[in-house]
Amino acid sequence: MRRRAYADCEYWGKPVPSFGDPRARVMLLGLAPGAHGSNRTGRMFTGDGSGDFLFPVLHEAGFASHPKAVACDDGMKLTGMWIGAVVRCAPPANKPTPEEQRNCAPWLDEEIGLLTDLRVVVCLGRIAFDGLMAHARRAGKLPPHYAFSHGAECALTGGLHVIASYHPSLQNTNTGRLTRPMFLDIFRRARQLADL
């Protein structure tokens, strides 16, 4: 259901494409577009609280051209990074259903296959992590041991490194569960593993 403030907006429910550097060595994988951020602006993590926390960190880590993302035409460029999500449309009740995740799975599989320079995937939140592990299972590359926790690492069969992180949602950042130094460490580690 739309918030009253956005009742006349036409963007609701439209899919949001991934974006970034097609030669990326690092993929940032989120769970789904935010209804009044990504879905409104047409670009992942743009125009919402999660993006307001994310892009300054990506800028400091050397992936983003500037620290603020407000619209598709704001000049934001990513270097060495591709941003995507396991679900392409803003989910009802802000949580993707298993059916939505299954419906979007072929898009994730194809996208990862097209990123031929990819070395590291940073999963933002448990749903993104589980979505990537489901991809690994479908591709026959599931690691023998893996578990989600902030900063946890594993490698898929074939060498693709995976780093888990708490999602930069306001629920996590406003409570201090995820701090800027914790988040910056994730992307510094991603640069190291990607040999950037």
Salt bridges, closest charged atoms under 4 A:
GLU60 OE1 - ARG180 NH2 2.60
GLU60 OE2 - ARG188 NH2 3.55
ASP74 OD2 - ARG43 NH2 2.81
ASP109 OD1 - HIS135 ND1 2.72
ASP109 OD1 - ARG138 NH2 2.70
GLU111 OE1 - ARG88 NH2 2.64
ASP117 OD2 - ARG23 NE 2.62
ASP130 OD1 - ARG126 NE 3.09
GLU153 OE2 - ARG189 NE 2.76
